[in-house]
Amino acid sequence: MSGRFDWPALMRAGMQRLGLRPAEFWALTPVEFRLMLGERQGVPPMARDGLEALLRAFPDRQGEMSDG
């Protein structure tokens, strides 16, 4: 990754797709802008293959009980 922003594409998304005025676009934080574009923040939920990998890496041991 080059570490550079594609400013023309970001500005098109904000001004053409979202209908923002330039001052509104520049006033947004990156998180607000991503939210407006419909991007979700955070880690996606674990899929089945991820759960199965955890089960293989950390199998339950028979006879051990947790005291919660």
C-alpha positions as a Markdown table, in Angstrom:
| # | Residue | x | y | z |
|---|---|---|---|---|
| 1 | Met | 0.0 | 0.0 | 0.0 |
| 2 | Ser | 1.4 | 3.4 | -0.9 |
| 3 | Gly | 0.0 | 5.2 | 2.1 |
| 4 | Arg | -1.5 | 7.9 | -0.1 |
| 5 | Phe | -5.2 | 8.9 | -0.4 |
| 6 | Asp | -7.0 | 8.9 | -3.7 |
| 7 | Trp | -8.4 | 12.4 | -3.0 |
| 8 | Pro | -10.3 | 12.8 | -6.3 |
| 9 | Ala | -12.1 | 9.5 | -5.7 |
| 10 | Leu | -12.9 | 10.4 | -2.1 |
| 11 | Met | -14.2 | 13.8 | -3.1 |
| 12 | Arg | -16.3 | 12.3 | -5.9 |
| 13 | Ala | -17.8 | 9.9 | -3.4 |
| 14 | Gly | -18.5 | 12.7 | -0.9 |
| 15 | Met | -19.8 | 15.3 | -3.3 |
| 16 | Gln | -21.4 | 13.4 | -6.1 |
| 17 | Arg | -22.5 | 10.2 | -4.3 |
| 18 | Leu | -23.4 | 11.7 | -1.0 |
| 19 | Gly | -24.3 | 15.2 | -2.2 |
| 20 | Leu | -22.0 | 17.0 | 0.3 |
| 21 | Arg | -20.9 | 20.5 | -0.2 |
| 22 | Pro | -17.1 | 21.0 | -0.1 |
| 23 | Ala | -17.2 | 22.5 | 3.4 |
| 24 | Glu | -19.3 | 19.6 | 4.7 |
| 25 | Phe | -16.9 | 17.1 | 3.1 |
| 26 | Trp | -13.8 | 18.7 | 4.6 |
| 27 | Ala | -15.5 | 19.0 | 8.1 |
| 28 | Leu | -16.0 | 15.2 | 8.3 |
| 29 | Thr | -13.7 | 12.9 | 10.2 |
| 30 | Pro | -12.6 | 9.8 | 8.3 |
| 31 | Val | -14.8 | 7.7 | 10.6 |
| 32 | Glu | -17.9 | 9.8 | 9.9 |
| 33 | Phe | -17.2 | 9.7 | 6.1 |
| 34 | Arg | -16.8 | 5.9 | 6.1 |
| 35 | Leu | -20.0 | 5.6 | 8.1 |
| 36 | Met | -21.9 | 7.8 | 5.6 |
| 37 | Leu | -20.6 | 5.6 | 2.7 |
| 38 | Gly | -22.0 | 2.6 | 4.5 |
| 39 | Glu | -18.8 | 1.0 | 5.6 |
| 40 | Arg | -18.9 | -0.8 | 8.9 |
| 41 | Gln | -16.3 | -0.2 | 11.6 |
| 42 | Gly | -14.7 | -3.0 | 13.5 |
| 43 | Val | -13.9 | -6.6 | 13.1 |
| 44 | Pro | -16.4 | -8.7 | 11.1 |
| 45 | Pro | -18.0 | -11.6 | 12.9 |
| 46 | Met | -16.1 | -14.9 | 13.0 |
| 47 | Ala | -17.1 | -17.4 | 10.2 |
| 48 | Arg | -17.4 | -21.1 | 10.6 |
| 49 | Asp | -13.8 | -21.8 | 9.4 |
| 50 | Gly | -12.5 | -19.4 | 12.1 |
| 51 | Leu | -14.4 | -21.2 | 14.8 |
| 52 | Glu | -13.2 | -24.6 | 13.6 |
| 53 | Ala | -9.6 | -23.3 | 13.6 |
| 54 | Leu | -10.0 | -22.2 | 17.2 |
| 55 | Leu | -11.5 | -25.5 | 18.2 |
| 56 | Arg | -8.5 | -27.3 | 16.7 |
| 57 | Ala | -6.0 | -25.0 | 18.3 |
| 58 | Phe | -7.7 | -25.0 | 21.8 |
| 59 | Pro | -9.6 | -28.3 | 22.1 |
| 60 | Asp | -11.8 | -28.9 | 25.2 |
| 61 | Arg | -10.2 | -31.2 | 27.7 |
| 62 | Gln | -12.5 | -33.9 | 29.0 |
| 63 | Gly | -12.9 | -34.0 | 32.8 |
| 64 | Glu | -12.0 | -30.4 | 33.5 |
| 65 | Met | -14.7 | -28.1 | 34.8 |
| 66 | Ser | -14.7 | -24.4 | 35.2 |
| 67 | Asp | -15.7 | -22.7 | 38.4 |
| 68 | Gly | -17.1 | -19.7 | 36.5 |
